[in-house]
Amino acid sequence: MVHTEETNGRIYVPAVQPNESRTIKVELRDDIDGKIAGEARLYTKNVSEREGALDQVEFVGRVNGTTSLWNESYEPIRGPWREDSYEYENESYSKSYGEKISGGHKIEDVPLVYPAVGIIVALLVVRRLR
């Protein structure tokens, strides 16, 4: 299972025989021009339990750039199919309040909430002046 700031719990089920390996490409929903921070979890049983956990790594990087990654102790999470599911956060990479509210939607590379608030304020000023 892979989580990033914009990708919430992409699940890919590899069919791998014992003593074999397989590379899987995971489609992320993050902006390809920005920094991408996330984590990948490998487990054999339930993601919400420690039993069956194999590995957990976190990463921060850019498309066609360098990526740093490090191992983490496996922490059980609530899967994306459950209510109040886990959402990934990375302390070394945090979005602005406007980016979080806009949910990744932008106008001319500006988080959608800023133009929306500007329009509402302008309408209130015009109404007040009338």
Secondary structure, 3 states (H helix, E strand, C coil): CEEECCCCCECCCCCCCCCCCCCCCCCCCCCCCCEEEEEEEEECCCCCCCCCEEEEEEEEEECCCCEEEEECCCCCCCCCCCCCCCCCCECCECCCHHHHHHCCCEECCEECHHHHHHHHHHHHHHHHHC
